[in-house]
Amino acid sequence: MFEKILEYQKLDGKMRALEREAENDPTKQNLSKAFSLAKDSQNQLILLDSTARQSVIDYENYKKEFEKCFAELDKFNKEDFSSLSQEILNANLDKINAVCTKLASLERALSLQAESISNIIKNSDQMKKSIILNKQKYNEFKEKFEEVSKKYTPEIEKIKDQMTKMEKEIDPKILAKYKHLRQDRIFPAFVPLNGNSCGGCSMEIPSALRNNLKENGFLECEQCRRYIYLE
């Protein structure tokens, strides 16, 4: 009953082994690393761009406020204070001092913001160079990995063809159960009864269920969901 599905599973296992071997090849790992580095640099560049936009907006706002305060101070400078009382003069002097203090604060803020924008531009240039470098590495590793893949692809495709042909000879219900477990990354899907335990997860099977196994030919493990059969 299970000969064909077990043969099918054996081929599937062989194909999985080849796929893992290809996936674990150093060239593939270098390819993935170069891709991740390029992607990280791209994300950092996007973040820097967003920060730069906000910094420019803040700089322009500080600049407008600075010009507004400077115009107010200039207005005070052009006024004639000779006919004003001492009280009004003191009040105006307080206003002038307040404007001067604000101007000094805005000047520092403008300087810091200009420095921040300059650093962002430098970092952006570095990120752009990093992206170009990592893309070049990615393309190099991609070419190398394509050569590595040529070593595995023919054998993998050959096994796939064998499995496709074999599917016509397998009970559709059993094949469906197998593919469902395979989709959930449970492999092997069909395992023998090992003594009184599941051949997959080693959970002990109660005697009542073992009797059902003898009658039905197979049963589903309650723990790992694999299908247990009698050899």
C-alpha positions as CSV (number, residue, x, y, z in Angstrom):
1,M,0.0,0.0,0.0
2,F,2.8,2.4,0.9
3,E,5.6,1.2,-1.4
4,K,5.0,4.0,-4.0
5,I,4.6,6.8,-1.5
6,L,7.8,5.7,0.3
7,E,9.7,5.6,-3.0
8,Y,8.2,9.0,-3.8
9,Q,9.3,10.3,-0.3
10,K,12.8,8.9,-0.8
11,L,13.1,10.9,-4.1
12,D,11.8,13.9,-2.3
13,G,14.4,13.5,0.4
14,K,17.1,13.3,-2.2
15,M,15.9,16.5,-3.9
16,R,15.7,18.3,-0.5
17,A,19.3,17.3,0.2
18,L,20.4,18.7,-3.1
19,E,18.5,21.9,-2.5
20,R,20.0,22.3,1.0
21,E,23.5,21.7,-0.4
22,A,22.9,24.4,-3.0
23,E,21.4,26.7,-0.4
24,N,24.3,26.2,2.0
25,D,27.0,26.8,-0.7
26,P,29.3,29.7,0.4
27,T,28.6,31.5,-2.8
28,K,24.8,31.6,-2.0
29,Q,25.6,32.8,1.5
30,N,27.8,35.6,0.1
31,L,25.0,36.5,-2.3
32,S,22.5,36.8,0.5
33,K,24.9,38.8,2.6
34,A,25.6,41.3,-0.3
35,F,21.8,41.6,-0.9
36,S,21.1,42.3,2.8
37,L,23.9,44.9,3.0
38,A,22.7,46.7,-0.1
39,K,19.1,46.7,1.2
40,D,20.2,48.0,4.6
41,S,22.2,50.8,3.0
42,Q,19.2,51.6,0.8
43,N,16.9,51.8,3.9
44,Q,19.4,54.0,5.7
45,L,19.6,56.3,2.7
46,I,15.8,56.6,2.7
47,L,15.9,57.5,6.4
48,L,18.7,60.0,5.9
49,D,16.7,61.6,3.0
50,S,13.7,62.0,5.3
51,T,15.9,63.4,8.1
52,A,17.5,65.8,5.6
53,R,14.1,67.1,4.4
54,Q,13.0,67.8,8.0
55,S,16.4,69.5,8.8
56,V,16.0,71.8,5.8
57,I,12.5,72.7,6.9
58,D,13.7,73.4,10.4
59,Y,16.6,75.4,9.0
60,E,14.2,77.6,6.9
61,N,11.9,78.1,9.9
62,Y,14.9,79.2,12.1
63,K,16.0,81.5,9.3
64,K,12.6,83.2,8.9
65,E,12.4,83.7,12.7
66,F,16.0,85.1,12.7
67,E,15.1,87.6,9.9
68,K,11.9,88.6,11.7
69,C,13.9,89.3,14.9
70,F,16.6,91.1,13.0
71,A,14.0,93.3,11.3
72,E,12.5,94.1,14.7
73,L,15.9,95.0,16.1
74,D,16.5,97.2,13.0
75,K,13.2,98.9,13.7
76,F,14.3,99.8,17.2
77,N,17.6,101.1,15.9
78,K,15.9,103.5,13.6
79,E,13.5,105.0,16.2
80,D,14.2,108.3,18.0
81,F,14.3,107.7,21.7
82,S,15.4,111.3,22.7
83,S,11.8,112.4,23.6
84,L,10.8,109.2,25.5
85,S,10.5,109.0,29.2
86,Q,13.0,106.9,31.2
87,E,10.3,104.3,32.0
88,I,9.5,103.8,28.3
89,L,13.2,103.8,27.4
90,N,13.7,101.0,30.0
91,A,10.8,99.1,28.6
92,N,12.2,99.4,25.1
93,L,15.7,98.4,26.3
94,D,14.2,95.2,27.8
95,K,12.5,94.5,24.5
96,I,15.8,95.0,22.6
97,N,17.7,92.7,25.1
98,A,15.0,90.1,24.6
99,V,15.3,90.3,20.8
100,C,19.1,90.1,21.0
101,T,19.0,87.1,23.3
102,K,16.6,85.4,20.8
103,L,18.8,86.3,17.9
104,A,21.8,84.7,19.6
105,S,19.8,81.6,20.3
106,L,18.5,81.4,16.7
107,E,22.1,81.9,15.4
108,R,23.3,78.9,17.4
109,A,20.3,76.9,16.2
110,L,21.0,77.8,12.6
111,S,24.7,76.9,13.0
112,L,23.8,73.5,14.5
113,Q,21.2,72.8,11.9
114,A,23.6,73.7,9.1
115,E,26.2,71.3,10.6
116,S,23.6,68.6,10.9
117,I,22.6,69.0,7.2
118,S,26.3,68.9,6.2
119,N,26.8,65.6,8.2
120,I,23.7,64.1,6.6
121,I,25.0,65.0,3.1
122,K,28.4,63.3,4.0
123,N,26.6,60.2,5.3
124,S,24.3,60.1,2.3
125,D,27.3,60.1,0.0
126,Q,28.9,57.2,2.0
127,M,25.6,55.3,1.8
128,K,25.4,55.8,-2.0
129,K,28.9,54.5,-2.4
130,S,28.1,51.5,-0.1
131,I,25.0,50.7,-2.2
132,I,27.0,50.8,-5.4
133,L,29.7,48.6,-3.9
134,N,27.3,46.0,-2.5
135,K,25.3,45.9,-5.8
136,Q,28.6,45.2,-7.6
137,K,29.4,42.4,-5.1
138,Y,25.8,41.1,-5.5
139,N,26.1,40.9,-9.2
140,E,29.5,39.1,-8.9
141,F,28.2,36.5,-6.5
142,K,25.0,36.1,-8.6
143,E,27.1,35.1,-11.6
144,K,29.1,32.7,-9.4
145,F,26.0,31.2,-7.9
146,E,24.4,30.7,-11.3
147,E,27.5,28.6,-12.1
148,V,27.0,26.7,-8.9
149,S,23.3,26.2,-9.7
150,K,24.2,24.6,-13.0
151,K,25.7,21.7,-11.0
152,Y,22.5,21.0,-9.0
153,T,19.7,22.1,-11.3
154,P,19.8,19.1,-13.8
155,E,19.7,16.5,-11.0
156,I,16.9,18.4,-9.2
157,E,14.8,18.7,-12.4
158,K,15.4,15.0,-13.1
159,I,14.0,14.1,-9.7
160,K,11.1,16.4,-10.1
161,D,10.2,14.7,-13.4
162,Q,10.4,11.3,-11.8
163,M,8.2,12.4,-8.9
164,T,5.6,13.9,-11.3
165,K,5.4,10.7,-13.2
166,M,5.2,8.7,-10.0
167,E,2.2,10.7,-8.7
168,K,-0.1,9.0,-11.2
169,E,0.6,5.7,-9.5
170,I,-0.1,6.9,-6.0
171,D,-3.5,6.9,-4.2
172,P,-4.7,10.5,-4.5
173,K,-5.7,10.6,-0.9
174,I,-2.3,9.4,0.3
175,L,-0.6,11.8,-2.0
176,A,-2.8,14.7,-0.7
177,K,-1.9,13.9,2.9
178,Y,1.8,13.7,2.0
179,K,1.8,17.1,0.2
180,H,-0.2,18.7,3.0
181,L,2.5,17.7,5.5
182,R,5.3,18.6,3.1
183,Q,3.7,22.1,2.7
184,D,4.0,22.4,6.5
185,R,7.7,21.5,6.3
186,I,7.1,18.1,8.0
187,F,9.5,15.5,6.6
188,P,9.5,12.6,6.4
189,A,5.7,12.6,6.2
190,F,5.3,8.8,6.4
191,V,7.3,6.9,9.1
192,P,7.3,3.3,10.3
193,L,6.1,2.2,13.8
194,N,9.3,1.9,15.8
195,G,8.6,-0.7,18.5
196,N,5.6,0.9,20.2
197,S,6.5,4.5,19.2
198,C,6.2,6.9,16.3
199,G,9.2,6.6,13.9
200,G,9.2,10.4,13.6
201,C,8.9,12.0,17.0
202,S,9.3,8.8,19.2
203,M,6.0,9.4,21.0
204,E,4.7,6.1,22.4
205,I,1.5,4.9,20.7
206,P,-1.2,3.5,23.0
207,S,-2.1,-0.2,22.4
208,A,-5.6,0.6,21.3
209,L,-4.2,2.9,18.5
210,R,-1.7,0.2,17.6
211,N,-4.6,-2.2,17.0
212,N,-6.2,0.4,14.8
213,L,-2.9,0.7,12.9
214,K,-3.0,-3.1,12.2
215,E,-6.5,-2.9,11.0
216,N,-6.3,0.3,8.9
217,G,-2.6,0.1,7.8
218,F,-1.7,3.6,9.0
219,L,-2.6,6.2,11.6
220,E,-1.8,9.9,12.2
221,C,0.5,10.6,15.1
222,E,-1.2,12.9,17.6
223,Q,2.0,14.7,18.4
224,C,3.9,15.3,15.1
225,R,1.0,14.7,12.6
226,R,3.1,12.2,10.6
227,Y,1.5,9.1,9.2
228,I,2.7,5.9,10.9
229,Y,2.6,2.7,8.9
230,L,3.5,-0.9,9.7
231,E,6.6,-2.2,7.9
